[in-house]
Amino acid sequence: MLQAYHRFFSKLNFLADSLVLSGSWLLSYYLRFYSGIFEVTKGIPPHSLYLTVLFPILLIYGMVFRVLGLYGSQRITRRTVEVHRIIEGSLLSILMVVSLTYFISEYRFSRLTLALFFGVSLVGLVSYRLSLRNALRALRKKGYNLRHAVIIGEGLLAKEVVNRITRHPEAGLNLMGYLSSNGEPSDAIPTLKCLGEYEEIYSLIEESISNQKRTRIQKVILALPPNETERLEKLLQKIYEEPVDVEFIPDVLRFVRIGVGIEDWDGLPLLRLNNRPVEGWSFFLKRTFDIVLSAFALLLFSPLFLVLSSLVKLTSRGPIFYGQERMGLDGRPFKMWKFRSMRVGAEQETGAVWARKDDDRRTPIGSFLRKTSLDEIPQFWNVLMGDMSLVGPRPERPVFVSEFKTQIPSYMLRHKVKAGITGWAQVNGWRGNTSLEKRIEYDLFYIQNWSIWFDIKILFLTLWKGFVNKNAY
């Protein structure tokens, strides 16, 4: 029943999106050529020419939105997450549309029309989705469009399930109660009614079906404590053929730090713990963003490259650039490049050590380069080559990684994404000789909440707060 409900809303959203996109395309054409707002200097192209690309536009947007999950169930998705996905999908789709019209069509479509279409369609798509959410939320407050659920479990996992559902009333889930191992109320779930023992679920389902009430059980959520998982098979045998949705939540919450994914692998349910957040289209979008901006930065800073290279060469003996081994995505080592700010052979006597305040190993220009972060400029080359990203956790040397991973919980999870020139920890002041625990906390927050707009925010904060830092030695 729930799957049929999801399919209905998936088709409804696709149809509504198609109508919004079609209307936005026609409105953009009218605004550009007939409204009188914009000057027309090369004549007005026929309607039919612009209508020829409408179907490819709908196809591209539909494909991208489906990949980003915008046609799946949004019951437990926050509205801000859905809006971010619409923005990401619209941005990626318009880039594909521009590429299509530029490389395939001999006629050059108006760039202003495309820009107007992006803005108008984005406003229309976001407005429709938010209006739908508000309408469904109003219906659910009146008791309509609710899914009535029972939880089987009594421990901390069941408590967390109750807390999550309570925090998301927009999901439209009504918790009727829970079942415990002995039929007694649990101290872990004081806000919910205990309906009996685990094994009573069958009779409860039968009773709710027979009385034909609107509040019949439609969903059963299994959230058993670790010491009672042996009862799972017996419970499933009782309910798996009943006309209810059965959801099983394994007790792995304590092992999940940056996310979990569920995949149907040729009919085999696969649970992925701490899965990489930047995959598929997200990876393509982030990589495209990195290539374009890093190439632009290298071109923009090329005069500065010449100046700094000359200063490094004139003030000390040795190479201009210094390549140091760092650990990147999936724990793979790579050589990160900097302008050399230390004298040659600085670690021959001490071994690998962190830079310190008033470090006597620095070259005459080295202190200035490190304090202003100008020594990091060559890392745009690392970004262009794919070893790093513009934004991500700062990479560490393998010798230090071996030490930190045994001291700091979840330290290695920061390697689930590419290392960055700047990051959420850095713009919040956690760089240089500061708390590693806080740095990891901010790195994991970034990984959990990644979006292309989060990257843009961090880049703006990097520019706003400047490159000079008191902890940069």
N, C-alpha and C positions, 0 to 999 in steps of 0.2 A: 504493500500500500504506500509506504513512504517513498519507494523508488518510483512508483507511478506519479506521485505528487511532485517529486524532483524533476521527472521527465517533462511534466506539464509546464512547470515554471521555467525549465530550461528552454523549451520551445517558445514560451511566452516572451522570455527575455530576448531570445534571438530575433523574433519577429518585431518586438518593440525597438530593439537596437537598429534593425534594418530600416524601419520607418524613420527613426531619428536621423540616421545617416543619409538616407535618401532626401529627406526634407532639408537637411543641413547642406547637402551638395547643391540642391536646386536654389536654396536661399543664398548661398555664397555666390553662385553664378549671377543671380539677380542683383545682389548688392554690388558686385564688381562692375557689371556692365550696364545696368538699367536704373540703379537707384539715384545716380547723379552725385553720389558721395565721392566717387573716385573718377579721375579723368580717364577717358578712353581715347587713346591716340592711334591705335592700329586697327580700328574697326571692331565690330562685335561678331564673335564667332557664332556659328549656328548652334541651337540647342542640341541638335542630334549629335554633334561632335562630343559634347560634354556628357551626354547620356551614355555614350559607348563605354566609358570607363566606370560607370556606376556599378555594374555587376562585379567587375574585378575589385572595386573598393569594398563592396559588401562581403565578397569572398575572403579578402585579406583580413578585414576586421574580424569576421566570424572565426577564422582560423586562429588568429592571434589571441582573441578573447577566450576561445576554448582552451588553448594551451595554458593560459594564465589562470584557468579555473573559474572564469567569470560566468560560465554556464552550468557550474555545479551548484550544490546547495550552499546558500550564504547564511543559513540560520545561525551558525555559531561564529560567523566571521564578523569582526568589528567593522563598522561603517567606514572608519578611516582606512582600514586595510583594503576594503573594496574600492574606495575612491582612489587610493594609490595604484591599485591594479588597473583601474580604468585609465588613469593618466599614463602609466607605463605602456599599456596596450595601445592607447591612442598614439603615443609618441612613436612606438615601434612600427605601428601600422602606417602612419603618415610617411615615415621614412621609406617604407617599402613601396607605397603608392608613388612617391616622388621618383624613386628609382625606376619603377615600372614605366611611368609616363616619359621619363627622360631617355631611357635606353631603348625602349621598344617603339614608342610612337614617334613618327617623324614630326608631328605637330608639337610645338612647345606650349603646354598648358600654362595659363597665367599663374605665376608664383603667388600673387596676391590672392587669387581665388583659392589656391591650396592652403594658404595661411588662414584665410577666413574660414574655410571648411574645418580646419583643425580646431580653431577656437570655438566656433558655433557648435560643432558636433560634440566637443568635450563638455561644454556647458549642458547640452541637451542630454547626453548619456548620463552624466552625474545627476542631473535633476530628476531624470526618470527613475534611476535606481534608488535615490534617497526618498523620492515620493512613494515608491512601491514599499520600501521598508517602513515608512511612517504609516502607510495605510494598513499593512499587515500587523504592525505593532498595535494600532488602535483596535483592530478586530480581535487580537489576542487578549487585550485588556478586557474585552467584553465577553470573553470565553469562547470565541470562534478561532478556528485554525490552530488549535492547540494539539499537541501530542502528549498523551498521558503515559507516564513511565513509572516502572517499579525497579528499584535497585536491589540486587542480591549481593549482600556484603555488609560488613559492620565495622571494619577497621579504618585505618588512616586513608587507604585508597578510596574507599566508599565515601569517607568524609570529604576528600578532595573533589570527588565527582559532584557531590552535592554543592560544594562551594562554587565550583566552576559554573554549574547550571544556574545557580542562584544569581551569579554575577552577570549572566547573559539572559535576561528575560526576553530579549528580542528573538531568541532561538525558538520560543513558543513551546517549551517543554514544561509540562506540569508534573511534578513529582508527587505521586500518590502515597508513597511510603517506601519502606525497605524491609527486607527479610534478613533475620539474623540466624546464626547457627543453632541457637537453642530457643528461639522465639521470644527472647527477652530483649528489652530496649538496650541500646549501646550508648555508653557515655560519649563516644566519638561523634554521634549524630543526634544531638539533643533536640534539634529543630524539626525532625521528621518523625512521622508515626511508624512504629514497628508493626508490620502486618502479620508476623508469624515466623515460622521456621523456613529454611531454604526450600525444603521438599514440598511446602504448601503452595508453591508457585503455580503448579498445574491446576489445582482446584480454584485458585484465585482467577486464573485466566478463563477457565470454564464458566465460573460464576459471572465474570464481567461480560462474557459473550452472551450468556443466556438472558441476562436482565435487560439487554438492549438499551443500556443507558449511554448517553454521550460520553460519559467518563470511563468507558471501558479501557482496559489495559491495551495499549498499542505498541509499547516498547518495553523490553526487559534488558536492563543493563547489568552485566555480570562484573562485579568488582570485588573478587574474593581476596581475603588475606593470603599471604604466602603459605601458611600452614594448612590451608583448606583447599588447595587447588586440586587435590585428589577427588574431591566431590564434583568437580566440573563436568566430567563425562556423564555422571549420573543425572545431573541437572539438565544438561543439554539434551539427553535422551528424552527427557520429559517434555521439553518445550520446542525442540527444533522444527517440528512439523506443525506447530500451532500457528494460527494467523496473527502472529505478532512479529515485530522486528526484534531480533536478538543482537545485542552488541556486547562484545567481550573486551574488557580493558585489562591487559596483563599488568601485573604488579612490577613494573620496571621504571616507575616514575622517579625513583631515587637515582637512576642511572642516566636520566635525560637532562641534559644541560642546555643544548642549543636547538633542540627540535626533534621531532619524530615523524616518520613518513610511513604510510601503508601502501603497499603495491601488490597488485594481482599479477603474480609471475606464472603465467601459463596455468592459471587455476589454483596456484599455490599461494595462500596469503603470506605476505612477507612484511615483517615489521622492521623498519630501519631506524636505529637509534642514532641520534646526533648526526643525522644526514646533512650533507653539504647543502647550504641554503642557496648557493648560486649555481644553478644548473639550467640546461636547456636554453630557452629564450632569455632567461635572466642573465645567463653567462654571456650569450651573444650580445645583449644590450650593454652589459658592463664592459665587455671587451671592446666593443665599438667605441664606447665613450672614452675608454682609456687610450685607444689608438689615436683618435681624433685630437684629444686634448694634449697628449704627450707630444705628438708631432708638432702641434701648434706651439707648445711651450719650448721645444728645442729650437724651432725657427725664431721665436720671439727672443729667447735668451742667447742666441748665437753671438751677438756682439759682446755680451757679458762673459760668455765662454772664453772669448779671445783675451779679454782683459784679465780675468781671473787666472787663466792658464799662464799668461805672461808673469803675473805677480808670484804665482807658485814657483815658476822656473827661476825667476830672478832672485828670490829670497832664500832658496835652499837647494841643495844638490839632491838629485833623484828624479823619478818620474812625476809627471803632472797629476796623473790619476792613480788612485789606490783601489785595487779590487780586493774585497774581503769576503770570505765564505760566510754565507748566512743560510738559515733554514727557511724554506718557503712552503708552498702549497703541498699538502700531503707529506710533509717532512722531507721533501727533496731539497738538497743543497744547491745553491747557485752563487755566483759571484756578484756581489753588489758593488757598484762603482761610486766613488766619491772623488772630489778634489783632495789631493793629499794635504793633510793638515798636521801630520806628525813627521818627525825625522825618520829617515830610512833605518829599518832595524830597531824600531822603538821597543819591541817586545822580546828582543833576543835574551835579555837578562831576566825580565820579570815573568815572561809567559803571557798568556791571555789575561788581561785585566781591563776593567772599565776605566774610561777617562775620568780624571778627578779635577777638582778645582785647582787652578794655578799649576797645571800639569807641565813639568819642565821638558816633556818630550815634544811639545808643540813647536812648529816652525814659527818664524816671525809673523807670517800672515795667517797661520793656523788658528790662533785664538779668535781672530775676527771672523774667519770662515765658519767656525763651529758655533760661535755666539749668534751669528745671523742666519745660520742654517744654509748658507750659500754653498757649503761643501756638499750638500745633498743634491744639487741641480743635476749632476750626471745620472741620477737615478731615473730621470725621465727616459733615458735610453733603456734602462731595465724594464720600464713599463712598456715601451714600444716593442721590445723584444718578447714580452709576455712573461718575464720572470716575476714581475711585480704588478701591482695595480696602483692607481693614483691614491686610493683610499683603502685602508685595511690595517690590521695590527702590524706594528713595526717589527721587522725581522730581527731575530737574534742569532748570535753565533752558535754553531752546534755544540761547542765545548760548554757554553753556559746553559744551553737547552738541556743537556744531559744532567746538569746539576739542578736546574729549576723544576724539571718535571717530577722529581722525587720529593720536592719540598712544597710545591703549590698544587692543590687539587685542580684538575681540569686544565692544566697549563697547555697540554698538547692539542686541545681542541681549537686553539687559536690558529692552527695550521689547516683548518677546514676551508679557509679562504686564502686568497693570495695576500702576501704581505703588501703593505702600502707605504707610500712616501709620507703620508699623514694619516691620522686615525682619530677615532672618537676619544681614546685615552689622551692623545697628545693635545687636542684642542681643549681638553678639560684640565690641562696642567700636569698630567702624569707622564712625564718624560724625563730622561736623564736619571739622576740618582734620587728617584722617588720610590714609593711603595710598589713593589711588584704585584702584590695581592690586588691593590686597587686598579692597577693597569690591566690585569687579567679580567677583573670584574667588568671594566669598561669595554674591553675587547670582546668578551662574550656577549655583552649587551648589544654591541654593534652587529655581531654575527646573527643573533636571534632576531633582530629587527631590521635586517638589511633591506634597503630598496635603493633605486637609483637616485631618488630624491634625498635620502639620508646621505648618500655620497656627496650630492651637490651641497647640502647644508654644511657638511664637514669641510668641504673645500672653501666655501664662503667664510666659515668661522676661522679657517687657517689664514685667509687673507685679512680678515677683519682684526684678528688678534695679533697679526704680524708674525714674523719668523724669529724674532729675537726672544730668547727664553733664558731665564736666570739659571735653569738647571742644565743648560747646554754647555758642556765643557770641551 
